[in-house]
């Protein structure tokens, strides 16, 4: 893409009181895709930057959570007129929680991919407090320009934002409640530590209408993941049943490391699994706080 600093000012921005300002080429609508917000010191403004959409074989796995979430999002966007009829704000909140490496990011990728490909939607990825502050400053501008577009806003590690009684938490709750009247949007939040979230966030449907615990992959999912990752020649040299049996209770991240170790690096399968089991069974520090909702 051409560097903006080398481009020519070729159009006029229409200001008030008969004023005009030279500007760069414009577009009425941005292309569907995933975007991140950032501060541009040259333009002294928050901007959107299009990100490469990465996919993963997780989409091919027999995960009931994926199907349920995708169906819920489809129904939500398809019923916009019913929300208007009953005078509800057209927004939806989905919370994904579970141990690291179990597939929360992959599920989000699938939702993102489908919204972009099916509906030419816009996905904004919020990774921390700085991004969230940019969102608060910029979201109304985005919605005023793209008023008819469908949005997914991803709130990664929401426990880091909702960490107590502060302005960030207050603004987050207002956003989820629809105080800013942002419509046509699904908020998808993730957390590895649901016990850190208070019930005012987890146990209030107007904020998160659906909650999904993403657990360790079962035998069927592990088998599909391994088969999808390996080539035919690899499958001939590996006892899949043995590998499935030895990896019970492991995450997708663990499975990925096992495949890398034994296939790409040529390490012994038993030594690899034993080392991961030892690491996985190491003592873990718990928060000592109960989760503010019952499991699905």
N, C-alpha and C positions, 0 to 999 in steps of 0.2 A: 504494500500500500504506500502511496506517495506521502512523504513527510509534509505535514501541514505547513511547516515553516517555509517550504519551497513553493507552495501553491500561491496562485494569484488571487487577490480579492476581486471577485468577478460579479458580485451581486450587491443589492442594497437592502439593508434592514429598514423596515418602516417604523419609525419612532413616533411619538406624539408631537403635537404642535408643528406639523409640517417638517419634521426633522428626518434625515436619512443618514444611515451609517454604512460604510462599506463592509461587506461580509464575505465569507467563503461560500462556495456552492452549498445549497441547501437541499433537503429532501422532506417531503410531507410526512413520511413514515419510515421508521427504521425496519430493517429486515428481521424476521423472526429469528430467535437464537438466545443463547445464554450470555448475560452481560454482568460485568462487575463495575462498581462505582469507584471513581478515583478523583483526586484533586489535581487539576492542571494548573501549575503555577504560572505558566505562560499566559493562559486565558483568564486566570483567577476565577475558576469556576469548577463545579463538580461536573464530571462528564461520564458518559457510558462507554465502556470498552467491550467490544464483542470478544467472547472467548471461544476457543476450540471446544467443540462438543465431543467428549470422549465417551465411548461405549465400552461395555464389558459383557462377558459371557454370562454374567449373572442373569441377564434378561431371558436367557434360554432355560433357566433352572425352574423346576416345578415348585415355585414358592407361592403358597396361598396368599401371603401378604401382598405380593406384587399385584395379583389379580384383583384383590379386594380394593386396594388403593386406587388402581387405574379405573376400576368401575365406578368408584365413588367420585373421582374427579370428573369423569365423563358425564355422569348424571348431574353433577353440580353445574357444569358449563352448559349442558343441554337444557337446563330448566331455568334459565335466566328470567324468562317472561313470568314464570310462576312466582319467583322472588319479588318481581315488580308488582304483580297482582296482589300479593299478600303483604306488600310494603315491608319486606325484609331487605337488609343490606346484602347484596350479592357477594358474599365472601365465605371462605371455608378455611378451617384450621385443622392440620393433621400433625400429630406428634409421633415421631419414631424414637423408641428408646431401646437400649440393650447394650450388651458388652461391645467393646471395640472389635472391629473386624468381622462382624456378623452379616454385613451387607446393607446397612442403612444408606451408605453413599451410592451403592449400585441401584437401589430402589429409586432414589432421587434422580439418578441418571436416566432411568427408564421413564419416569414421569416427565422429565424434561424433554427427552427425545420425542415422546408421543405428542406433547403439546406443540412443540415446534413443527414437527412434520405434519400433523393432522390439522392444526388450527393456526399455523403461522404465529404462534404465541411468543411472548417475551418472558424470559426467566432472568431474575436478578438474584445473584448469589451474595449473601451477606455473611462474611466470615468473622466479624468481630465488632467491637464497639465503634471503631472509626468508621467502618462501612455502614453501620447502623445510623450513625449521626448524619452521614452523607445521604442515606435513604430518607431520613426525616426532612432534610432540606430540599430534596429533589423529587420526591414521589409525586407531589401535586403537579409539578411541571410535566412530568412524564405522563401522568394521567390526563392532563388537559390537552396534550398533543395527541396522545394515543387513547382517546376516550373509549373507543370501541374494541380495543385489543384485550385479549385474555392474558392474565399474568399468573406466574408462579413466583413467589418470593421465598427463597430458601434461607432459613435462619439456622446456620450450623452452630452446634454446641450452645444451645439457647441458655443453658445453665450459667454460662459466663456472662450473659447479658442480664439475666434475671437473678442477680446475686444479692439482692437486698432492697431496702427502702431507699432508693436513690432515683435521680432523674431519668437514668437509662431505663430502669425497670418500669417507672411510671409511664414513660413514653412508649415502651413496648406494650404494656397493657392497653393503653389508649389505641395503639395501632391495631392490636388484635380485636379490640372491642368494636372497631369501626368508627371511633370518634372522628377520625379524619375523613370519613365517608369515601373511602377508597373501595371501589367495587370491581367486579369481574376478576377477583384475585383469590388464589389459594395460597395460604401460608403453610409451608412444610418445614417443621423444626425437628432438629435431632438433638439427642443427648445421650452420653454414655453414663450419666449419673442422675437418674430421675429422682433419687432421694434428696438431691440438692434443690429441687424445685418445690415451691410451696403450693398448697392446694388451690390458692387463688389463680394459679396458672394451669395446673394439671387437671383440676376437678371442676372446671367450668366450661360447659359445652359451647358457650358463645365465643370462647377463645380457642379451644381445641375441641372440635366436634368429634374427631375420631382419634384414638390412641392405639398404637400398635407396638407390641413388644416383639422385637426382632431377635429371636433366640438363636442358639447354635444350630447349624444346619443338620437336618436329620439324614438318615442313610440314603434316602432317595435323592436329596439335593446334593449330598457329597458325591454320590456316584455320577450324577449328571455333570457336576462341575469338573471332576477329574477326567471324565470321558471327553468333554468338550475341549479341555486344555491340551490333552495328549494327542499325538499323531498316531496313525495306525501302527507304525513300527514300534512305537513306545508301548502300546497296549499289549503287543505280543510278548514283551519282555517283563511285564509287571503283572503280578497277581492282584487284580482289582479287588476281589472279594477280601483278600487279606488286608489290603490297604484301607478298604472301607471299615473293616472291623477294628483296625488299630487306630483309626482317626475319630472314633466316637467321642463326642464332646468338644471337638476342635472347631474353630471358626474357619471361615473362608480364607482369611489371611494366613492361618496356620497351613491350610491345604496348599495355598499358593507357594509358601516357603518350602514345603515338602517336595512339591513338583520341581521347583527350581533346583533344590539340592540334589535330588536323585537323578533327574533327567538332564538338566543343563550342566551341573557341576560333577555328576558322576559319583556322588557319595552313596554309602551304604544305606539302604532303606531303613533298617532297624536302628542303626546309630542315629540317623536323622530324626526318626520318630521319637526315640528315647530322649534325645536332647530337647525336643519341643515339649514332650510330656513333663520333663523335669522343670522346664521353664514355666509351663502353664500351671504347675502345681505349687509354685513358689508362693509364700505367704503374701496376701494382698491386704492392704489397709482399707478398711471400710469406714463409711461415714458414721455409722451407728444411728442412722435416722431412717424412719420408715417412709416408704413411698406414699405420696398423697392420693393414691387411687388404687383400686384393685385391678388385677391383670385381666386382659381380655379372655 
